[in-house]
Amino acid sequence: MHQRDNELIEQFKNGNRAGYGTGFGEEDPQDIEDACDEVGATLIERVGHDHHLVSWNGRAWLVADVNGWWAVPVEMER
């Protein structure tokens, strides 16, 4: 896994612990593309094995399936 992936996943964990996470799409979509279509997000890329970087509501989010899709905002280095 790349260093950037590790940093994004760490942001996801920290943001989730801080209460910044939110549901993403229906409770149990078949795949990330369906969830993105449902909420009007754009899938950017897979991060690590279980996370997906998306653009949603004008910012970057990391999304993972944790008994349903869960999104946490992340900051991208410029």
Steps between C-alpha positions, in 0.01 A plus 500: 500500500627847418578760768221725368252213537610445859459871576149510351394189693640653819295816431194279454556329835572824685209685340264215577610491865445877516144458372546632146366192320167469325299238318564486126214378283255228583570262784630211291579590138656233286811701420664838543396614153132455594550699821676780310222514241238515774653800680646679197865437588791429266720198566865604471696187594535205731716562808660200664289185496170620646468877452394721209587864440203698368414860423172591668343836577810686387756315710693174530357214707631156580226235494508148644245224544450468874162323511391746231694775325652757736673821388747722684636827356874503431750768406703450187856635483544760230 
